[in-house]
């Protein structure tokens, strides 16, 4: 009959088999549904895994490209500084400042660019900025004589006024960095 009797004392396993026999259609539909669900989950997992691999590979390519781009940018910093020097000699301090800032963005440890940043601050009359930049420069390059000279000029200019600053010290730094026209202004 498909039902277990009390006298039979059927186990749980026997009762489950009898239940399945009684409801063959519903059990078959449930089994088919479980197979479909397992298939959908398996396909979705496979697609997600493939997309994850694609994303990881794309990220790796992007990181390699970024590293190459950063290396190119860093390598271009010295030429930007050279161009800035040309603009300084022509008296175009705005263009020079933009080039120096770009060079330092590409290579924050570019010593020549850091010195030019200090000089441009002095040219703009920003002795407090020149002093702060000189201190930062000396943190990166402790014991550098040019950095110390520029810091001294900035400190004297702040304390005693720009006209009392030892301008010849700046002229020496300018000549050493290939800025003779601007050095002439400071040696007077």
DOTIGU-794837 format. One record per residue (C-alpha): x, y, z. Coordinates in steps of 0.001 Angstrom, whole numbers, padded with zeros to 6 digits, always signed. Example, Ala and Ser with C-alpha at 12.3 -4.5 7.8 and 13.67 -1.06 7.14 Angstrom:
BEGIN
+012300-004500+007800/+013670-001060+007140/
END
This chain:
BEGIN
+000000+000000+000000/+003019+002246+000350/+002426+002864+004028/+004302+001333+006931/+002268-000319+009647/+002891-000045+013329/+003297-003753+013620/+005981-003702+010919/+008178-001340+012987/+009667+000223+009840/+012912+002133+010158/+013299+005731+009049/+015029+004550+005893/+012110+002216+005015/+009601+004964+005695/+011544+007310+003371/+011533+004675+000604/+007812+004199+000987/+007242+007979+000918/+009223+008185-002343/+007167+005332-003834/+003925+007113-002922/+005042+010473-004418/+007116+009421-007421/+006092+012415-009552/+006850+015028-006902/+010170+013381-006000/+011167+013228-009689/+010324+016932-010107/+012314+017788-006975/+015317+015786-008199/+015143+017453-011611/+014938+020868-009947/+018000+020090-007823/+019934+018990-010908/+018977+022223-012729/+019938+024361-009720/+023279+022543-009347/+023957+023022-013075/+023122+026745-012925/+025338+027216-009868/+028177+025301-011536/+027935+027369-014730/+027713+030634-012771/+030707+029652-010636/+032689+028818-013774/+031842+032178-015345/+032666+034118-012183/+035962+032274-011886/+036813+033015-015532/+035910+036701-015074/+038011+036857-011913/+040998+035459-013817/+040420+037998-016583/+040242+040824-014034/+043408+039658-012260/+045266+039490-015580/+043997+042951-016554/+045123+044331-013198/+048576+042801-013626/+048887+044354-017121/+047712+047702-015759/+050266+047604-012942/+053063+046807-015390/+051944+049694-017633/+051751+052051-014649/+055244+051086-013520/+056584+051727-017027/+054728+055045-017178/+056144+056087-013799/+059657+055145-014905/+059210+057223-018071/+057926+060173-016059/+060823+059941-013625/+063276+059765-016521/+061750+062923-018030/+062192+065002-014841/+065764+066140-015647/+064722+067420-019079/+061840+069344-017502/+064320+070946-015098/+066598+071887-018009/+063638+073486-019770/+062740+075342-016570/+066253+076765-016445/+065781+078110-019958/+062569+079836-018915/+064280+081265-015811/+067040+082718-017972/+064366+084232-020239/+062604+085713-017212/+059437+083590-017520/+059175+082479-013910/+055581+081240-014242/+056471+078712-016948/+059625+077750-015037/+057621+077186-011842/+055121+074945-013668/+057920+072861-015182/+059746+072537-011865/+056563+071460-010074/+055840+068900-012791/+059414+067588-012610/+059128+067223-008838/+055778+065504-009193/+057473+062988-011488/+060576+062662-009289/+060223+064167-005792/+063924+063562-005054/+065222+065461-008090/+067840+067643-006349/+068191+070191-009147/+064421+070667-009223/+064314+071163-005453/+067022+073854-005655/+065139+075603-008463/+061950+075527-006384/+063805+077393-003616/+065257+079904-006086/+061849+080518-007669/+060345+081137-004232/+063072+083726-003560/+062459+085312-006943/+058795+085666-006036/+059771+087299-002729/+058420+084316-000791/+061279+083978+001678/+059156+082000+004137/+058417+079495+001362/+062097+079474+000378/+063044+078818+003994/+060545+075952+004304/+061703+074435+000998/+065349+074784+002068/+064630+072922+005288/+062916+070119+003323/+065820+070049+000868/+068335+069717+003691/+066288+066876+005205/+066739+064974+001936/+070309+066120+001329/+071836+066883+004738/+075110+068764+004667/+074568+070165+001161/+076374+073524+001013/+074029+075047-001537/+070981+074114+000515/+072587+075643+003590/+073453+078823+001670/+069908+079200+000362/+068486+078556+003832/+070764+081222+005304/+069708+083758+002666/+066024+083011+003287/+066437+083285+007066/+068309+086598+006841/+065745+087958+004387/+062938+087041+006776/+064624+088513+009837/+066382+091567+008423/+064670+092176+005098/+065529+091065+001579/+067950+093942+001013/+070159+092720+003898/+070299+089101+002699/+073695+087891+001462/+072684+087914-002207/+076146+086911-003413/+075550+083476-001848/+072525+083060-004118/+074536+084262-007122/+077101+081524-006507/+074403+078865-006391/+072821+080257-009560/+076083+080198-011484/+076749+076634-010379/+073308+075615-011624/+073759+077225-015029/+071726+080380-014479/+074244+083160-015201/+071672+085789-016254/+069770+085468-013004/+073058+085278-011073/+073958+088719-012472/+070859+090112-010774/+071993+088738-007403/+075669+089665-007651/+074932+093400-007852/
END
